[in-house]
Amino acid sequence: MKRELLLKMLEEFAIKEVKPMAKITDEEERFPIETVKQMAELGILGLPFESNYGGVGASYTDYVAAVRILSKYCATTGVILSAHTS
């Protein structure tokens, strides 16, 4: 996946799906399972891993960008990606 397309997809996903859940996630101190399931479906949880291991094959720079973008809208979601992947 081209970096520009990946970053655009991540930004759109973060705005549409992550941002609306951020306040609820924080106020209710809950795990945003709905968002995490969507991240799995989009391949976000496997960004830096090769496709033969079930990943997307993106670079670690792309992975770091994904954590940054998600964290901009919901720190919890960024940490979930980081903990899951690292």
PDB file of N, CA, C and O in Angstrom:
ATOM      1  N   MET A   1       0.849  -1.177   0.000  1.00  0.00           N
ATOM      2  CA  MET A   1       0.000   0.000   0.000  1.00  0.00           C
ATOM      3  C   MET A   1       0.892   1.237   0.000  1.00  0.00           C
ATOM      4  O   MET A   1       1.841   1.328   0.779  1.00  0.00           O
ATOM      5  N   LYS A   2       0.589   2.166  -0.859  1.00  0.00           N
ATOM      6  CA  LYS A   2       1.388   3.388  -0.914  1.00  0.00           C
ATOM      7  C   LYS A   2       1.196   4.187   0.367  1.00  0.00           C
ATOM      8  O   LYS A   2       0.102   4.246   0.928  1.00  0.00           O
ATOM      9  N   ARG A   3       2.277   4.794   0.810  1.00  0.00           N
ATOM     10  CA  ARG A   3       2.268   5.546   2.060  1.00  0.00           C
ATOM     11  C   ARG A   3       1.182   6.630   2.078  1.00  0.00           C
ATOM     12  O   ARG A   3       0.477   6.784   3.075  1.00  0.00           O
ATOM     13  N   GLU A   4       1.047   7.373   0.986  1.00  0.00           N
ATOM     14  CA  GLU A   4       0.066   8.450   0.944  1.00  0.00           C
ATOM     15  C   GLU A   4      -1.353   7.918   1.143  1.00  0.00           C
ATOM     16  O   GLU A   4      -2.152   8.507   1.871  1.00  0.00           O
ATOM     17  N   LEU A   5      -1.654   6.797   0.485  1.00  0.00           N
ATOM     18  CA  LEU A   5      -2.980   6.195   0.619  1.00  0.00           C
ATOM     19  C   LEU A   5      -3.199   5.664   2.028  1.00  0.00           C
ATOM     20  O   LEU A   5      -4.284   5.809   2.591  1.00  0.00           O
ATOM     21  N   LEU A   6      -2.172   5.052   2.592  1.00  0.00           N
ATOM     22  CA  LEU A   6      -2.259   4.525   3.948  1.00  0.00           C
ATOM     23  C   LEU A   6      -2.532   5.642   4.953  1.00  0.00           C
ATOM     24  O   LEU A   6      -3.423   5.527   5.795  1.00  0.00           O
ATOM     25  N   LEU A   7      -1.759   6.720   4.855  1.00  0.00           N
ATOM     26  CA  LEU A   7      -1.933   7.833   5.788  1.00  0.00           C
ATOM     27  C   LEU A   7      -3.303   8.489   5.633  1.00  0.00           C
ATOM     28  O   LEU A   7      -3.914   8.893   6.622  1.00  0.00           O
ATOM     29  N   LYS A   8      -3.780   8.593   4.410  1.00  0.00           N
ATOM     30  CA  LYS A   8      -5.115   9.151   4.169  1.00  0.00           C
ATOM     31  C   LYS A   8      -6.183   8.259   4.775  1.00  0.00           C
ATOM     32  O   LYS A   8      -7.106   8.746   5.428  1.00  0.00           O
ATOM     33  N   MET A   9      -6.064   6.955   4.562  1.00  0.00           N
ATOM     34  CA  MET A   9      -7.017   6.002   5.118  1.00  0.00           C
ATOM     35  C   MET A   9      -7.012   6.069   6.643  1.00  0.00           C
ATOM     36  O   MET A   9      -8.074   6.062   7.265  1.00  0.00           O
ATOM     37  N   LEU A  10      -5.824   6.133   7.250  1.00  0.00           N
ATOM     38  CA  LEU A  10      -5.720   6.212   8.703  1.00  0.00           C
ATOM     39  C   LEU A  10      -6.355   7.480   9.246  1.00  0.00           C
ATOM     40  O   LEU A  10      -7.077   7.438  10.242  1.00  0.00           O
ATOM     41  N   GLU A  11      -6.091   8.604   8.600  1.00  0.00           N
ATOM     42  CA  GLU A  11      -6.664   9.878   9.038  1.00  0.00           C
ATOM     43  C   GLU A  11      -8.189   9.841   8.940  1.00  0.00           C
ATOM     44  O   GLU A  11      -8.879  10.264   9.867  1.00  0.00           O
ATOM     45  N   GLU A  12      -8.713   9.341   7.831  1.00  0.00           N
ATOM     46  CA  GLU A  12     -10.167   9.253   7.657  1.00  0.00           C
ATOM     47  C   GLU A  12     -10.789   8.319   8.693  1.00  0.00           C
ATOM     48  O   GLU A  12     -11.825   8.635   9.277  1.00  0.00           O
ATOM     49  N   PHE A  13     -10.160   7.181   8.916  1.00  0.00           N
ATOM     50  CA  PHE A  13     -10.648   6.231   9.926  1.00  0.00           C
ATOM     51  C   PHE A  13     -10.630   6.875  11.311  1.00  0.00           C
ATOM     52  O   PHE A  13     -11.590   6.749  12.071  1.00  0.00           O
ATOM     53  N   ALA A  14      -9.552   7.554  11.631  1.00  0.00           N
ATOM     54  CA  ALA A  14      -9.423   8.180  12.951  1.00  0.00           C
ATOM     55  C   ALA A  14     -10.506   9.243  13.165  1.00  0.00           C
ATOM     56  O   ALA A  14     -11.096   9.326  14.242  1.00  0.00           O
ATOM     57  N   ILE A  15     -10.758  10.039  12.150  1.00  0.00           N
ATOM     58  CA  ILE A  15     -11.773  11.090  12.272  1.00  0.00           C
ATOM     59  C   ILE A  15     -13.176  10.503  12.369  1.00  0.00           C
ATOM     60  O   ILE A  15     -13.979  10.924  13.203  1.00  0.00           O
ATOM     61  N   LYS A  16     -13.464   9.529  11.514  1.00  0.00           N
ATOM     62  CA  LYS A  16     -14.817   8.969  11.440  1.00  0.00           C
ATOM     63  C   LYS A  16     -15.137   8.003  12.586  1.00  0.00           C
ATOM     64  O   LYS A  16     -16.243   8.029  13.127  1.00  0.00           O
ATOM     65  N   GLU A  17     -14.181   7.157  12.955  1.00  0.00           N
ATOM     66  CA  GLU A  17     -14.469   6.089  13.915  1.00  0.00           C
ATOM     67  C   GLU A  17     -13.836   6.284  15.295  1.00  0.00           C
ATOM     68  O   GLU A  17     -14.472   6.014  16.314  1.00  0.00           O
ATOM     69  N   VAL A  18     -12.605   6.744  15.329  1.00  0.00           N
ATOM     70  CA  VAL A  18     -11.870   6.837  16.600  1.00  0.00           C
ATOM     71  C   VAL A  18     -12.275   8.076  17.399  1.00  0.00           C
ATOM     72  O   VAL A  18     -12.572   7.987  18.590  1.00  0.00           O
ATOM     73  N   LYS A  19     -12.283   9.203  16.748  1.00  0.00           N
ATOM     74  CA  LYS A  19     -12.572  10.464  17.436  1.00  0.00           C
ATOM     75  C   LYS A  19     -13.919  10.452  18.168  1.00  0.00           C
ATOM     76  O   LYS A  19     -13.976  10.874  19.323  1.00  0.00           O
ATOM     77  N   PRO A  20     -15.005   9.985  17.538  1.00  0.00           N
ATOM     78  CA  PRO A  20     -16.283   9.980  18.250  1.00  0.00           C
ATOM     79  C   PRO A  20     -16.297   9.085  19.500  1.00  0.00           C
ATOM     80  O   PRO A  20     -17.066   9.330  20.429  1.00  0.00           O
ATOM     81  N   MET A  21     -15.455   8.062  19.521  1.00  0.00           N
ATOM     82  CA  MET A  21     -15.408   7.136  20.659  1.00  0.00           C
ATOM     83  C   MET A  21     -14.464   7.596  21.762  1.00  0.00           C
ATOM     84  O   MET A  21     -14.521   7.070  22.874  1.00  0.00           O
ATOM     85  N   ALA A  22     -13.611   8.552  21.486  1.00  0.00           N
ATOM     86  CA  ALA A  22     -12.557   8.940  22.432  1.00  0.00           C
ATOM     87  C   ALA A  22     -13.115   9.402  23.770  1.00  0.00           C
ATOM     88  O   ALA A  22     -12.661   8.943  24.818  1.00  0.00           O
ATOM     89  N   LYS A  23     -14.073  10.288  23.751  1.00  0.00           N
ATOM     90  CA  LYS A  23     -14.637  10.811  24.997  1.00  0.00           C
ATOM     91  C   LYS A  23     -15.336   9.703  25.785  1.00  0.00           C
ATOM     92  O   LYS A  23     -15.194   9.623  27.005  1.00  0.00           O
ATOM     93  N   ILE A  24     -16.078   8.861  25.099  1.00  0.00           N
ATOM     94  CA  ILE A  24     -16.768   7.746  25.753  1.00  0.00           C
ATOM     95  C   ILE A  24     -15.752   6.792  26.369  1.00  0.00           C
ATOM     96  O   ILE A  24     -15.908   6.352  27.508  1.00  0.00           O
ATOM     97  N   THR A  25     -14.718   6.479  25.606  1.00  0.00           N
ATOM     98  CA  THR A  25     -13.670   5.582  26.093  1.00  0.00           C
ATOM     99  C   THR A  25     -13.047   6.115  27.376  1.00  0.00           C
ATOM    100  O   THR A  25     -12.848   5.367  28.334  1.00  0.00           O
ATOM    101  N   ASP A  26     -12.743   7.395  27.392  1.00  0.00           N
ATOM    102  CA  ASP A  26     -12.124   7.995  28.577  1.00  0.00           C
ATOM    103  C   ASP A  26     -13.097   8.113  29.744  1.00  0.00           C
ATOM    104  O   ASP A  26     -12.768   7.740  30.870  1.00  0.00           O
ATOM    105  N   GLU A  27     -14.280   8.624  29.479  1.00  0.00           N
ATOM    106  CA  GLU A  27     -15.242   8.845  30.565  1.00  0.00           C
ATOM    107  C   GLU A  27     -15.710   7.542  31.208  1.00  0.00           C
ATOM    108  O   GLU A  27     -15.888   7.472  32.424  1.00  0.00           O
ATOM    109  N   GLU A  28     -15.905   6.519  30.390  1.00  0.00           N
ATOM    110  CA  GLU A  28     -16.394   5.245  30.910  1.00  0.00           C
ATOM    111  C   GLU A  28     -15.260   4.286  31.264  1.00  0.00           C
ATOM    112  O   GLU A  28     -15.498   3.181  31.753  1.00  0.00           O
ATOM    113  N   GLU A  29     -14.028   4.719  31.014  1.00  0.00           N
ATOM    114  CA  GLU A  29     -12.841   3.890  31.270  1.00  0.00           C
ATOM    115  C   GLU A  29     -13.026   2.490  30.678  1.00  0.00           C
ATOM    116  O   GLU A  29     -12.879   1.475  31.360  1.00  0.00           O
ATOM    117  N   ARG A  30     -13.349   2.475  29.396  1.00  0.00           N
ATOM    118  CA  ARG A  30     -13.624   1.208  28.730  1.00  0.00           C
ATOM    119  C   ARG A  30     -12.679   0.957  27.571  1.00  0.00           C
ATOM    120  O   ARG A  30     -12.098   1.885  27.008  1.00  0.00           O
ATOM    121  N   PHE A  31     -12.537  -0.285  27.235  1.00  0.00           N
ATOM    122  CA  PHE A  31     -11.739  -0.707  26.089  1.00  0.00           C
ATOM    123  C   PHE A  31     -12.605  -0.544  24.844  1.00  0.00           C
ATOM    124  O   PHE A  31     -13.710  -1.084  24.798  1.00  0.00           O
ATOM    125  N   PRO A  32     -12.136   0.184  23.836  1.00  0.00           N
ATOM    126  CA  PRO A  32     -12.953   0.441  22.644  1.00  0.00           C
ATOM    127  C   PRO A  32     -12.931  -0.743  21.666  1.00  0.00           C
ATOM    128  O   PRO A  32     -12.358  -0.655  20.580  1.00  0.00           O
ATOM    129  N   ILE A  33     -13.561  -1.838  22.068  1.00  0.00           N
ATOM    130  CA  ILE A  33     -13.516  -3.076  21.282  1.00  0.00           C
ATOM    131  C   ILE A  33     -14.048  -2.869  19.865  1.00  0.00           C
ATOM    132  O   ILE A  33     -13.550  -3.487  18.925  1.00  0.00           O
ATOM    133  N   GLU A  34     -15.052  -2.008  19.701  1.00  0.00           N
ATOM    134  CA  GLU A  34     -15.613  -1.770  18.363  1.00  0.00           C
ATOM    135  C   GLU A  34     -14.542  -1.202  17.433  1.00  0.00           C
ATOM    136  O   GLU A  34     -14.395  -1.639  16.292  1.00  0.00           O
ATOM    137  N   THR A  35     -13.808  -0.233  17.935  1.00  0.00           N
ATOM    138  CA  THR A  35     -12.758   0.398  17.140  1.00  0.00           C
ATOM    139  C   THR A  35     -11.636  -0.583  16.850  1.00  0.00           C
ATOM    140  O   THR A  35     -11.107  -0.611  15.739  1.00  0.00           O
ATOM    141  N   VAL A  36     -11.269  -1.388  17.837  1.00  0.00           N
ATOM    142  CA  VAL A  36     -10.180  -2.355  17.661  1.00  0.00           C
ATOM    143  C   VAL A  36     -10.574  -3.405  16.623  1.00  0.00           C
ATOM    144  O   VAL A  36      -9.742  -3.810  15.811  1.00  0.00           O
ATOM    145  N   LYS A  37     -11.815  -3.844  16.637  1.00  0.00           N
ATOM    146  CA  LYS A  37     -12.274  -4.803  15.617  1.00  0.00           C
ATOM    147  C   LYS A  37     -12.171  -4.198  14.218  1.00  0.00           C
ATOM    148  O   LYS A  37     -11.764  -4.869  13.269  1.00  0.00           O
ATOM    149  N   GLN A  38     -12.542  -2.931  14.103  1.00  0.00           N
ATOM    150  CA  GLN A  38     -12.439  -2.255  12.805  1.00  0.00           C
ATOM    151  C   GLN A  38     -10.980  -2.124  12.380  1.00  0.00           C
ATOM    152  O   GLN A  38     -10.659  -2.289  11.203  1.00  0.00           O
ATOM    153  N   MET A  39     -10.097  -1.830  13.331  1.00  0.00           N
ATOM    154  CA  MET A  39      -8.668  -1.727  13.026  1.00  0.00           C
ATOM    155  C   MET A  39      -8.150  -3.062  12.512  1.00  0.00           C
ATOM    156  O   MET A  39      -7.349  -3.100  11.578  1.00  0.00           O
ATOM    157  N   ALA A  40      -8.600  -4.155  13.113  1.00  0.00           N
ATOM    158  CA  ALA A  40      -8.175  -5.483  12.656  1.00  0.00           C
ATOM    159  C   ALA A  40      -8.666  -5.745  11.234  1.00  0.00           C
ATOM    160  O   ALA A  40      -7.914  -6.246  10.397  1.00  0.00           O
ATOM    161  N   GLU A  41      -9.918  -5.409  10.962  1.00  0.00           N
ATOM    162  CA  GLU A  41     -10.494  -5.625   9.635  1.00  0.00           C
ATOM    163  C   GLU A  41      -9.758  -4.825   8.560  1.00  0.00           C
ATOM    164  O   GLU A  41      -9.620  -5.282   7.425  1.00  0.00           O
ATOM    165  N   LEU A  42      -9.290  -3.634   8.920  1.00  0.00           N
ATOM    166  CA  LEU A  42      -8.575  -2.778   7.974  1.00  0.00           C
ATOM    167  C   LEU A  42      -7.091  -3.136   7.851  1.00  0.00           C
ATOM    168  O   LEU A  42      -6.390  -2.599   6.992  1.00  0.00           O
ATOM    169  N   GLY A  43      -6.622  -4.028   8.696  1.00  0.00           N
ATOM    170  CA  GLY A  43      -5.211  -4.423   8.650  1.00  0.00           C
ATOM    171  C   GLY A  43      -4.300  -3.513   9.449  1.00  0.00           C
ATOM    172  O   GLY A  43      -3.079  -3.652   9.381  1.00  0.00           O
ATOM    173  N   ILE A  44      -4.861  -2.592  10.199  1.00  0.00           N
ATOM    174  CA  ILE A  44      -4.055  -1.640  10.960  1.00  0.00           C
ATOM    175  C   ILE A  44      -3.251  -2.349  12.049  1.00  0.00           C
ATOM    176  O   ILE A  44      -2.135  -1.937  12.364  1.00  0.00           O
ATOM    177  N   LEU A  45      -3.813  -3.410  12.623  1.00  0.00           N
ATOM    178  CA  LEU A  45      -3.116  -4.113  13.710  1.00  0.00           C
ATOM    179  C   LEU A  45      -1.913  -4.912  13.207  1.00  0.00           C
ATOM    180  O   LEU A  45      -1.077  -5.341  14.002  1.00  0.00           O
ATOM    181  N   GLY A  46      -1.825  -5.108  11.910  1.00  0.00           N
ATOM    182  CA  GLY A  46      -0.708  -5.869  11.365  1.00  0.00           C
ATOM    183  C   GLY A  46       0.145  -5.068  10.397  1.00  0.00           C
ATOM    184  O   GLY A  46       0.766  -5.634   9.497  1.00  0.00           O
ATOM    185  N   LEU A  47       0.178  -3.769  10.576  1.00  0.00           N
ATOM    186  CA  LEU A  47       0.877  -2.906   9.618  1.00  0.00           C
ATOM    187  C   LEU A  47       2.306  -3.332   9.304  1.00  0.00           C
ATOM    188  O   LEU A  47       2.618  -3.527   8.129  1.00  0.00           O
ATOM    189  N   PRO A  48       3.194  -3.487  10.286  1.00  0.00           N
ATOM    190  CA  PRO A  48       4.592  -3.714   9.936  1.00  0.00           C
ATOM    191  C   PRO A  48       4.969  -5.169   9.656  1.00  0.00           C
ATOM    192  O   PRO A  48       6.144  -5.474   9.446  1.00  0.00           O
ATOM    193  N   PHE A  49       3.994  -6.060   9.652  1.00  0.00           N
ATOM    194  CA  PHE A  49       4.306  -7.473   9.458  1.00  0.00           C
ATOM    195  C   PHE A  49       4.061  -7.889   8.008  1.00  0.00           C
ATOM    196  O   PHE A  49       3.129  -7.405   7.367  1.00  0.00           O
ATOM    197  N   GLU A  50       4.884  -8.766   7.509  1.00  0.00           N
ATOM    198  CA  GLU A  50       4.759  -9.250   6.132  1.00  0.00           C
ATOM    199  C   GLU A  50       3.440  -9.989   5.944  1.00  0.00           C
ATOM    200  O   GLU A  50       2.899 -10.558   6.893  1.00  0.00           O
ATOM    201  N   SER A  51       2.931  -9.979   4.731  1.00  0.00           N
ATOM    202  CA  SER A  51       1.637 -10.595   4.445  1.00  0.00           C
ATOM    203  C   SER A  51       1.636 -12.095   4.709  1.00  0.00           C
ATOM    204  O   SER A  51       0.599 -12.654   5.067  1.00  0.00           O
ATOM    205  N   ASN A  52       2.769 -12.753   4.540  1.00  0.00           N
ATOM    206  CA  ASN A  52       2.795 -14.202   4.808  1.00  0.00           C
ATOM    207  C   ASN A  52       2.660 -14.503   6.306  1.00  0.00           C
ATOM    208  O   ASN A  52       2.485 -15.659   6.690  1.00  0.00           O
ATOM    209  N   TYR A  53       2.739 -13.474   7.150  1.00  0.00           N
ATOM    210  CA  TYR A  53       2.497 -13.616   8.587  1.00  0.00           C
ATOM    211  C   TYR A  53       1.165 -12.984   8.979  1.00  0.00           C
ATOM    212  O   TYR A  53       0.882 -12.825  10.166  1.00  0.00           O
ATOM    213  N   GLY A  54       0.353 -12.627   8.000  1.00  0.00           N
ATOM    214  CA  GLY A  54      -0.955 -12.043   8.259  1.00  0.00           C
ATOM    215  C   GLY A  54      -0.974 -10.529   8.350  1.00  0.00           C
ATOM    216  O   GLY A  54      -1.989  -9.942   8.725  1.00  0.00           O
ATOM    217  N   GLY A  55       0.135  -9.893   8.011  1.00  0.00           N
ATOM    218  CA  GLY A  55       0.220  -8.439   8.111  1.00  0.00           C
ATOM    219  C   GLY A  55       0.004  -7.749   6.785  1.00  0.00           C
ATOM    220  O   GLY A  55      -0.453  -8.347   5.811  1.00  0.00           O
ATOM    221  N   VAL A  56       0.344  -6.479   6.773  1.00  0.00           N
ATOM    222  CA  VAL A  56       0.160  -5.641   5.594  1.00  0.00           C
ATOM    223  C   VAL A  56       1.484  -5.419   4.858  1.00  0.00           C
ATOM    224  O   VAL A  56       1.490  -5.156   3.656  1.00  0.00           O
ATOM    225  N   GLY A  57       2.581  -5.522   5.567  1.00  0.00           N
ATOM    226  CA  GLY A  57       3.885  -5.314   4.958  1.00  0.00           C
ATOM    227  C   GLY A  57       4.292  -3.860   4.852  1.00  0.00           C
ATOM    228  O   GLY A  57       5.157  -3.514   4.048  1.00  0.00           O
ATOM    229  N   ALA A  58       3.675  -3.000   5.661  1.00  0.00           N
ATOM    230  CA  ALA A  58       4.060  -1.587   5.672  1.00  0.00           C
ATOM    231  C   ALA A  58       5.358  -1.431   6.457  1.00  0.00           C
ATOM    232  O   ALA A  58       5.792  -2.351   7.151  1.00  0.00           O
ATOM    233  N   SER A  59       5.958  -0.277   6.341  1.00  0.00           N
ATOM    234  CA  SER A  59       7.216  -0.026   7.047  1.00  0.00           C
ATOM    235  C   SER A  59       6.952   0.331   8.512  1.00  0.00           C
ATOM    236  O   SER A  59       5.825   0.637   8.901  1.00  0.00           O
ATOM    237  N   TYR A  60       8.013   0.285   9.307  1.00  0.00           N
ATOM    238  CA  TYR A  60       7.874   0.710  10.702  1.00  0.00           C
ATOM    239  C   TYR A  60       7.629   2.216  10.782  1.00  0.00           C
ATOM    240  O   TYR A  60       7.024   2.694  11.741  1.00  0.00           O
ATOM    241  N   THR A  61       8.086   2.949   9.803  1.00  0.00           N
ATOM    242  CA  THR A  61       7.794   4.375   9.752  1.00  0.00           C
ATOM    243  C   THR A  61       6.292   4.592   9.568  1.00  0.00           C
ATOM    244  O   THR A  61       5.710   5.490  10.175  1.00  0.00           O
ATOM    245  N   ASP A  62       5.675   3.770   8.733  1.00  0.00           N
ATOM    246  CA  ASP A  62       4.224   3.836   8.552  1.00  0.00           C
ATOM    247  C   ASP A  62       3.495   3.457   9.838  1.00  0.00           C
ATOM    248  O   ASP A  62       2.490   4.071  10.193  1.00  0.00           O
ATOM    249  N   TYR A  63       4.000   2.458  10.521  1.00  0.00           N
ATOM    250  CA  TYR A  63       3.414   2.027  11.793  1.00  0.00           C
ATOM    251  C   TYR A  63       3.470   3.163  12.812  1.00  0.00           C
ATOM    252  O   TYR A  63       2.484   3.439  13.494  1.00  0.00           O
ATOM    253  N   VAL A  64       4.624   3.820  12.913  1.00  0.00           N
ATOM    254  CA  VAL A  64       4.766   4.951  13.844  1.00  0.00           C
ATOM    255  C   VAL A  64       3.801   6.074  13.455  1.00  0.00           C
ATOM    256  O   VAL A  64       3.204   6.707  14.326  1.00  0.00           O
ATOM    257  N   ALA A  65       3.648   6.319  12.168  1.00  0.00           N
ATOM    258  CA  ALA A  65       2.701   7.338  11.707  1.00  0.00           C
ATOM    259  C   ALA A  65       1.276   6.962  12.104  1.00  0.00           C
ATOM    260  O   ALA A  65       0.483   7.828  12.474  1.00  0.00           O
ATOM    261  N   ALA A  66       0.956   5.676  12.027  1.00  0.00           N
ATOM    262  CA  ALA A  66      -0.377   5.217  12.419  1.00  0.00           C
ATOM    263  C   ALA A  66      -0.621   5.461  13.903  1.00  0.00           C
ATOM    264  O   ALA A  66      -1.692   5.932  14.286  1.00  0.00           O
ATOM    265  N   VAL A  67       0.357   5.147  14.735  1.00  0.00           N
ATOM    266  CA  VAL A  67       0.221   5.394  16.175  1.00  0.00           C
ATOM    267  C   VAL A  67       0.026   6.886  16.420  1.00  0.00           C
ATOM    268  O   VAL A  67      -0.818   7.281  17.225  1.00  0.00           O
ATOM    269  N   ARG A  68       0.791   7.701  15.738  1.00  0.00           N
ATOM    270  CA  ARG A  68       0.690   9.155  15.907  1.00  0.00           C
ATOM    271  C   ARG A  68      -0.687   9.667  15.491  1.00  0.00           C
ATOM    272  O   ARG A  68      -1.305  10.449  16.214  1.00  0.00           O
ATOM    273  N   ILE A  69      -1.164   9.230  14.334  1.00  0.00           N
ATOM    274  CA  ILE A  69      -2.460   9.694  13.838  1.00  0.00           C
ATOM    275  C   ILE A  69      -3.585   9.268  14.773  1.00  0.00           C
ATOM    276  O   ILE A  69      -4.435  10.082  15.133  1.00  0.00           O
ATOM    277  N   LEU A  70      -3.595   8.010  15.163  1.00  0.00           N
ATOM    278  CA  LEU A  70      -4.650   7.533  16.056  1.00  0.00           C
ATOM    279  C   LEU A  70      -4.594   8.241  17.402  1.00  0.00           C
ATOM    280  O   LEU A  70      -5.629   8.602  17.963  1.00  0.00           O
ATOM    281  N   SER A  71      -3.392   8.439  17.916  1.00  0.00           N
ATOM    282  CA  SER A  71      -3.217   9.093  19.216  1.00  0.00           C
ATOM    283  C   SER A  71      -3.678  10.539  19.190  1.00  0.00           C
ATOM    284  O   SER A  71      -4.106  11.079  20.210  1.00  0.00           O
ATOM    285  N   LYS A  72      -3.591  11.163  18.029  1.00  0.00           N
ATOM    286  CA  LYS A  72      -4.047  12.556  17.898  1.00  0.00           C
ATOM    287  C   LYS A  72      -5.533  12.666  18.225  1.00  0.00           C
ATOM    288  O   LYS A  72      -5.981  13.687  18.747  1.00  0.00           O
ATOM    289  N   TYR A  73      -6.296  11.623  17.922  1.00  0.00           N
ATOM    290  CA  TYR A  73      -7.733  11.637  18.142  1.00  0.00           C
ATOM    291  C   TYR A  73      -8.159  10.875  19.393  1.00  0.00           C
ATOM    292  O   TYR A  73      -9.210  11.160  19.967  1.00  0.00           O
ATOM    293  N   CYS A  74      -7.347   9.907  19.817  1.00  0.00           N
ATOM    294  CA  CYS A  74      -7.644   9.134  21.022  1.00  0.00           C
ATOM    295  C   CYS A  74      -6.354   8.454  21.485  1.00  0.00           C
ATOM    296  O   CYS A  74      -5.884   7.500  20.865  1.00  0.00           O
ATOM    297  N   ALA A  75      -5.798   8.953  22.570  1.00  0.00           N
ATOM    298  CA  ALA A  75      -4.537   8.403  23.074  1.00  0.00           C
ATOM    299  C   ALA A  75      -4.672   6.921  23.411  1.00  0.00           C
ATOM    300  O   ALA A  75      -3.738   6.147  23.198  1.00  0.00           O
ATOM    301  N   THR A  76      -5.815   6.529  23.927  1.00  0.00           N
ATOM    302  CA  THR A  76      -6.042   5.126  24.275  1.00  0.00           C
ATOM    303  C   THR A  76      -5.895   4.235  23.050  1.00  0.00           C
ATOM    304  O   THR A  76      -5.259   3.184  23.122  1.00  0.00           O
ATOM    305  N   THR A  77      -6.467   4.638  21.944  1.00  0.00           N
ATOM    306  CA  THR A  77      -6.411   3.836  20.720  1.00  0.00           C
ATOM    307  C   THR A  77      -4.987   3.755  20.186  1.00  0.00           C
ATOM    308  O   THR A  77      -4.565   2.703  19.706  1.00  0.00           O
ATOM    309  N   GLY A  78      -4.252   4.840  20.264  1.00  0.00           N
ATOM    310  CA  GLY A  78      -2.851   4.825  19.861  1.00  0.00           C
ATOM    311  C   GLY A  78      -2.036   3.863  20.703  1.00  0.00           C
ATOM    312  O   GLY A  78      -1.192   3.134  20.182  1.00  0.00           O
ATOM    313  N   VAL A  79      -2.288   3.860  22.011  1.00  0.00           N
ATOM    314  CA  VAL A  79      -1.562   2.951  22.918  1.00  0.00           C
ATOM    315  C   VAL A  79      -1.952   1.507  22.639  1.00  0.00           C
ATOM    316  O   VAL A  79      -1.108   0.613  22.698  1.00  0.00           O
ATOM    317  N   ILE A  80      -3.219   1.274  22.336  1.00  0.00           N
ATOM    318  CA  ILE A  80      -3.661  -0.094  22.026  1.00  0.00           C
ATOM    319  C   ILE A  80      -2.915  -0.608  20.795  1.00  0.00           C
ATOM    320  O   ILE A  80      -2.435  -1.741  20.790  1.00  0.00           O
ATOM    321  N   LEU A  81      -2.817   0.213  19.764  1.00  0.00           N
ATOM    322  CA  LEU A  81      -2.070  -0.204  18.576  1.00  0.00           C
ATOM    323  C   LEU A  81      -0.614  -0.469  18.910  1.00  0.00           C
ATOM    324  O   LEU A  81      -0.042  -1.474  18.489  1.00  0.00           O
ATOM    325  N   SER A  82      -0.025   0.429  19.660  1.00  0.00           N
ATOM    326  CA  SER A  82       1.375   0.279  20.034  1.00  0.00           C
ATOM    327  C   SER A  82       1.610  -0.988  20.856  1.00  0.00           C
ATOM    328  O   SER A  82       2.540  -1.746  20.577  1.00  0.00           O
ATOM    329  N   ALA A  83       0.773  -1.218  21.866  1.00  0.00           N
ATOM    330  CA  ALA A  83       0.930  -2.399  22.723  1.00  0.00           C
ATOM    331  C   ALA A  83       0.679  -3.679  21.929  1.00  0.00           C
ATOM    332  O   ALA A  83       1.373  -4.677  22.121  1.00  0.00           O
ATOM    333  N   HIS A  84      -0.291  -3.652  21.058  1.00  0.00           N
ATOM    334  CA  HIS A  84      -0.629  -4.849  20.273  1.00  0.00           C
ATOM    335  C   HIS A  84       0.497  -5.207  19.291  1.00  0.00           C
ATOM    336  O   HIS A  84       0.814  -6.380  19.090  1.00  0.00           O
ATOM    337  N   THR A  85       1.074  -4.204  18.704  1.00  0.00           N
ATOM    338  CA  THR A  85       2.064  -4.416  17.642  1.00  0.00           C
ATOM    339  C   THR A  85       3.482  -4.569  18.172  1.00  0.00           C
ATOM    340  O   THR A  85       4.269  -5.346  17.632  1.00  0.00           O
ATOM    341  N   SER A  86       3.803  -3.842  19.210  1.00  0.00           N
ATOM    342  CA  SER A  86       5.172  -3.870  19.721  1.00  0.00           C
ATOM    343  C   SER A  86       5.296  -4.905  20.801  1.00  0.00           C
ATOM    344  O   SER A  86       6.377  -5.084  21.362  1.00  0.00           O
TER     345      SER A  86
END
